[in-house]
Amino acid sequence: MPLSDGPRAPAADALALEGVSFSYGRHAVLDGVSLRVGRGEFVALAGPNGSGKSTLVRVALGLTAPVAGQVRLLGQAPNRLKQRWRVGYVPQRAVVVDQLPATVEEVVASGCVARRGWARRPHPDERERIDRALDVVALADRRSVPITELSGGQQQRVFIARALVSEPELLVLDEPVAGVDAESQARFRDAIVTRCHHDGVAVLLVSHELGAVADDLDRVLVLRGGRVAFDGPPAALTAEGVSLGVHRTDLPVWLEGLT
Amino acid sequence: MTLPLPWPFDREYMQLALASGMAVGACAPLIGTFLVQKRLSLMGDGVGHMAFAGVAAGLLAGLSPLWTALAVAVAGAVTIEWLRLRRRASGDLALAVFFYTGIAGGVVLTGLAGSLNAGVLTYLFGSVLTVSPADARSICLLGAAILVVIAVSWRALFAVALDEEAARVAGLPVDALSIGLAALTAVTVVAAMRVVGVLLVAALMVLPVGAAQRLARSFVATLRWAVAVGLGSVVVGLAVARAGGLAPGGTIVLVASGAFAITAIFDLGRRRARASS
């Protein structure tokens, strides 16, 4: 089990949304969304562009407040959660600092700052956590390389390692493998599945492309028009002959069968 | 009190200039590294122009221009950053508004004071050779304070500059750190005003960083190289200025530009060699 200090409700889900709605002005983006991600569950969130996935992630992480409904992150309202480092986040686009050199190790180490305190010096334990995170994403041999010299897929693995280094209990990944090479997709799958099934980390994966992890998912959530159109095990989708693999268009054909 | 240093730093006024210059030569590139990483390279310029308005206001009111400049610069820098964090204005637009208001305010206040007097010009172009021992002490103390704050907070500032949103999710005090950096920028600009003047302050924040990013392969190395180039520019710039009777502020910045050009050529050569091999 990952290290964790401080109290928490033992039975609380990693993430729970209850009747969450959100609008940009008069345009409703989320409409009464209820979902949960249990401890140690591997859940995918899929849906066409414009379905509200990114907004849902922002609301779930407390970056934006919902207009209605309740969000619980590790059992608490996001703005009440003191130890925010218990939630790991890999954002949608790899924000690569092309302005200045930064090595793989420096980027991963930056994930330790929140957990130890912004003004504190690095703790000796962190070296081990950084090494472990680099091993999980198979980039230990590139630790001294400037991140700008890596491929897009490798850069995304660095950001995954950064999210893993604080040993979070919930990992949220927003489109982490969009346009990424096959080797990185395989490495990504290994990293996430190891963490999830071996260490009991809950994972919420927002992605169109679920082929690499289809066999490992506990549940799939499909968002459409701001509402949850499907919430169940991947077998329920594949039983209808629907593929979870890569799709070329924005709106995967397999979603059209869901009403 | 004059230290037994070799020429050109054998005279007291040159030693005071050296002490003030080195304090600024170390701090400006340090702050500049984070500004460049956050794509706020022009922040030093905008804050410098607000500081100019503060100087003009101080001279008009008969108050110490250093402190009025500090008050206006800090208030302006913090406001710009607050607007950017609240997404009320994009970074460069907010900067432009304050930039032009600052310079216009300075021009109007200077006009009210009677005419463009020598006091204002020394702040525009710098007057490091006329720094008093008390001024040198103030600049060095400000410099030391900036160094201590950066030493404590640089890892957190790096995390925020790398990815503000991820830092916010992780629970880092992003707003406080960003506003703190803006305030530090203002303090650095005011300290640097006497050395290179408000018109050139941003150059000392950005040029050494530009040189450093071509030499370094890590963020820590970039910080070290930036400070080294900043310090080197001050020492060489002051020496050349004394030897040639040149304006010291401009000479320091030209040396920094030279360093930038040399590293750019070196980097180009290295890339060509790599491409052909």
Interface residues (C-beta under 8 A of the other chain):
Chain A: L61 G62 L63 L81 K82 Q83 R84 W85 V87 Y89 V90 P91 V95 V97 Q99 L100 P101 A102 T103 E106 V107 A109 S110 G111 V113 A114 R115 W118 A119 P122 S144 P146 F159 R162 A163 S166
Chain B: T33 V36 Q37 R39 V152 S153 R155 A156 F158 A159 A161 L162 D163 E165 A166 A167 R168 V169 A170 G171 L172 P173 L177 V209 Q213 A216 R217 S218 F219 V220 A221 T222
